[in-house]
Amino acid sequence: MKRTITASACVGVLIGLIALAPSQALAQQNIAIVYEQPKKAEYGPILDRLRKRKVLETLQQFLSPLQFPMTVKTAECGAPYAPYKARGPIIICYEYVGLIESVLPGEKDPVPDPTKPETLGRVGAFPVTREMATVGPFVQHALHETALAVFDSLEVPVWGRLHDAADYSAAFLLFQFGDDIARKTILGTTYFLDQWDAVTRQGQITDVNYLGDIRPTVRQRYYNVLCIAIGKKASFLSFVDLPSFSRIFHCQGLVAGQTTITSDYDKVRRAFVAHILPHVDKDKLTKVQNTMWIPD
């Protein structure tokens, strides 16, 4: 039976987004935001909750160090994501918000202590809570779509597939705000992608890619995120199935497991420093990095 996306199914993810806490200390003049009214009534509650939680206001301030104009909007797209159009807005689709919740199972590891969160499952040895599995992929998706707009606005050269580069950039940025945020968002994102891949393979939902879209498969995206994580911190190796992950040595910057070269994380860091950092307000960036965007 195929899973359906309804307004009620999205309650968990939207509650999870309350963890995004906007800061009032950051200027907002470069980033415009729009909450677009959906046509389908089922997405109305999603819009209301996103607006109530000030999700776009938070993202507006998070992106404030960028020294060029951008527009970010939420919209009904007819699919979980809309193709990016040159010089167009960054679009976060209501359907994608619904997709995040629709593929997640119920809690599997009940905790007797009611003050502790229940877990959905694990990535390797690490438990993943519903908050991690909803907030993490939402933040990663927002950064992915933002990366597409940044590449376009700054004419950043991309060798290879555009959406792979956007995944790498999003994963890289998740590490710029401390190990705790990186752990929560990386684990939450990879858990979601793993669940999405599983239900797609089982036929519970249809593949959301379409013929005109050049995107990696969900499973490839899962490994894209892990590749950057492993290149940054060896501790992430503990939730990788090493025999099935043939890219592992390249991710770490190793040849045949012995010779050290540049890790994929460092390749993205160098590209960021060369092509994007010159267009970033350093003082605002410091404020953004010192803000607790995803508190416990």
C-alpha positions in Angstrom: 0.0 0.0 0.0 1.4 3.4 -0.9 1.9 6.0 1.8 -0.1 9.2 1.4 1.0 12.7 2.6 -1.7 14.5 4.7 -1.7 17.5 6.9 -2.1 15.4 10.0 1.0 13.3 9.0 3.1 16.4 9.1 2.4 17.4 12.7 5.6 15.7 14.0 7.9 17.4 11.6 6.4 20.8 12.2 6.6 20.4 15.9 10.2 19.5 15.4 10.8 22.8 13.6 10.1 24.7 16.8 13.7 23.9 17.7 14.8 26.5 15.1 15.2 29.7 17.1 15.7 32.9 15.2 18.1 35.5 16.5 17.1 39.2 16.5 20.8 40.4 16.2 21.2 39.8 12.5 20.3 42.1 9.7 17.9 40.8 7.0 18.0 43.2 4.1 19.5 40.9 1.5 17.2 38.0 2.0 13.5 38.3 1.1 11.0 35.7 2.3 7.6 34.6 1.1 5.1 32.2 2.5 3.0 31.3 -0.6 -0.6 30.3 0.0 -1.1 26.6 -1.2 -4.0 25.7 -3.4 -4.7 22.4 -1.7 -6.4 22.6 1.7 -4.3 19.8 3.1 -1.2 22.0 3.0 -2.8 24.9 4.8 -1.9 23.6 8.3 1.7 23.1 7.1 1.8 26.7 6.0 0.3 27.9 9.3 2.7 26.0 11.4 5.8 27.0 9.4 4.6 30.6 9.7 4.0 30.2 13.4 7.4 28.7 14.0 9.0 31.5 11.9 10.9 29.0 9.9 11.7 31.4 7.0 12.5 34.2 9.4 15.1 31.9 11.0 16.5 31.0 7.6 16.5 34.6 6.6 18.8 35.5 9.5 20.9 32.3 9.0 21.6 33.4 5.4 22.2 37.1 6.3 26.0 37.0 5.9 25.5 36.5 2.1 26.3 39.9 0.5 23.9 39.5 -2.5 20.1 39.4 -2.7 18.1 36.2 -2.5 14.5 35.2 -2.1 13.4 32.2 -0.1 9.8 31.0 -0.2 7.6 28.0 0.8 5.2 26.9 -1.9 3.0 24.1 -3.1 5.0 22.6 -6.0 3.1 19.5 -7.2 6.1 17.4 -6.2 8.5 17.3 -3.2 10.9 19.7 -4.8 10.8 22.3 -7.6 13.6 22.5 -10.2 15.8 25.6 -9.5 15.5 28.3 -12.2 18.4 30.6 -12.9 18.2 33.8 -10.8 15.0 32.4 -9.3 13.9 32.0 -5.7 14.9 29.2 -3.3 11.8 27.1 -3.0 11.0 24.8 -0.1 7.9 22.7 -1.1 5.1 21.8 1.3 5.3 18.4 -0.3 8.8 17.9 0.9 7.9 18.8 4.5 5.1 16.2 4.2 7.5 13.7 2.7 9.9 13.9 5.7 7.2 12.8 8.1 5.5 10.3 5.8 8.5 8.0 5.5 9.4 7.9 9.2 8.3 5.0 11.4 6.9 5.2 14.9 9.2 5.1 17.9 11.0 1.8 18.2 13.1 2.1 21.4 10.7 3.3 24.2 12.5 4.9 27.1 11.0 4.3 30.6 12.0 7.8 31.7 9.3 10.2 30.3 11.8 13.1 30.4 14.0 11.4 27.8 13.0 11.4 24.1 12.0 8.1 22.5 14.0 7.0 19.5 12.9 6.1 16.0 15.9 3.9 15.3 19.6 4.1 14.9 22.3 5.0 12.4 25.0 2.5 13.4 25.3 2.7 17.1 23.8 6.2 17.4 20.1 6.6 18.4 18.0 9.0 16.3 15.1 10.9 17.8 12.1 12.1 15.9 13.3 15.7 16.4 16.7 14.8 14.8 14.9 13.0 11.9 12.6 15.9 11.1 14.7 19.0 11.8 17.9 17.5 10.3 16.6 16.8 6.8 14.6 20.0 6.7 17.8 22.1 7.5 19.9 20.0 5.0 17.3 20.4 2.3 17.1 24.2 2.9 20.9 24.4 2.6 20.9 22.2 -0.5 18.4 24.5 -2.3 20.3 27.5 -1.1 23.6 26.1 -2.5 22.0 25.9 -6.0 21.1 29.6 -5.8 24.6 30.5 -4.6 26.3 28.6 -7.4 24.0 30.4 -9.8 24.5 33.9 -8.4 28.2 33.7 -8.0 28.8 31.6 -11.1 30.6 29.0 -9.1 32.1 26.3 -11.4 30.7 22.9 -10.7 32.4 19.8 -12.2 30.1 16.8 -12.0 26.5 16.7 -11.1 25.0 19.9 -9.7 22.9 18.3 -7.0 25.8 16.2 -5.8 27.7 19.5 -5.3 24.7 21.0 -3.5 24.6 17.9 -1.1 28.3 18.3 -0.4 27.9 22.0 0.3 25.0 21.4 2.6 26.8 18.7 4.6 29.9 20.9 4.8 27.9 23.8 6.2 26.3 21.6 8.9 29.8 21.2 10.4 30.4 24.9 10.7 28.3 25.3 13.9 29.9 22.8 16.2 30.0 19.1 16.6 26.7 18.8 18.5 24.7 20.4 15.7 26.6 18.5 13.1 25.9 15.2 14.8 22.2 15.8 15.2 21.6 17.1 11.7 23.9 14.6 9.9 22.4 11.7 11.8 18.9 13.0 11.3 19.4 13.5 7.5 21.0 10.2 6.9 18.3 8.4 8.8 15.6 10.1 6.8 17.4 9.4 3.5 17.8 5.7 4.5 14.1 5.5 5.4 13.1 7.3 2.2 15.1 4.9 0.1 13.7 1.9 2.0 10.0 2.8 1.4 10.7 3.7 -2.2 12.2 0.2 -2.8 9.2 -1.4 -1.0 6.9 0.5 -3.3 5.2 2.3 -0.5 5.8 5.6 -2.3 6.8 6.3 -5.8 10.2 7.8 -6.8 9.9 11.6 -6.7 12.5 12.1 -9.5 11.3 12.9 -12.9 12.9 12.5 -16.4 13.9 16.1 -16.8 15.6 16.3 -13.4 19.3 15.4 -13.1 19.5 14.3 -9.5 21.3 11.5 -7.7 19.2 8.6 -6.4 18.1 8.8 -2.7 20.7 6.2 -1.8 23.5 8.2 -3.6 22.4 11.2 -1.6 22.7 9.2 1.6 26.3 8.4 0.8 27.0 11.9 -0.4 26.2 13.2 3.1 28.1 10.5 4.8 31.2 11.0 2.6 31.6 14.6 3.7 30.9 13.6 7.3 33.6 10.8 7.2 36.1 13.2 5.6 35.6 15.6 8.5 35.4 13.3 11.5 36.5 9.7 11.6 34.0 9.0 14.4 31.3 8.9 11.7 32.8 5.7 10.3 30.9 3.8 13.0 27.6 4.1 11.2 28.9 3.1 7.7 28.6 -0.4 6.3 32.2 -0.5 5.2 32.0 -3.5 2.8 29.2 -1.8 0.8 30.8 1.7 0.8 33.5 1.5 -1.8 34.0 5.4 -1.8 35.3 5.3 1.8 39.0 5.8 0.9 38.2 8.7 -1.4 36.0 10.3 1.2 38.8 10.2 3.8 41.5 11.2 1.3 43.2 7.9 1.2 44.5 5.9 -1.7 44.4 2.1 -1.2 43.9 2.8 2.5 47.5 4.1 2.9 48.5 7.3 1.1 46.9 10.5 2.5 45.6 13.0 -0.1 42.8 15.6 0.3 39.6 14.4 1.8 36.3 15.3 0.1 35.4 17.5 3.1 38.6 19.5 2.5 38.0 19.8 -1.2 34.6 21.4 -0.5 36.2 23.6 2.2 38.8 24.9 -0.3 36.1 25.6 -2.9 34.0 27.4 -0.3 37.0 29.6 0.7 37.9 30.4 -2.8 34.5 31.0 -4.4 32.0 31.8 -1.7 33.7 33.2 1.4 34.8 36.4 -0.4 31.1 37.2 -0.8 30.2 36.7 2.9 30.1 39.3 5.6 32.7 38.0 8.1 31.2 39.7 11.1 27.7 38.4 10.4 29.1 35.0 9.8 30.7 35.0 13.2 27.4 35.9 14.8 25.6 33.2 12.9 28.2 30.6 14.0 27.8 31.7 17.6 24.0 31.4 17.6 22.3 28.3 18.9 20.1 27.5 16.0 19.1 24.0 17.1 19.1 24.0 20.9 18.6 20.8 22.9 
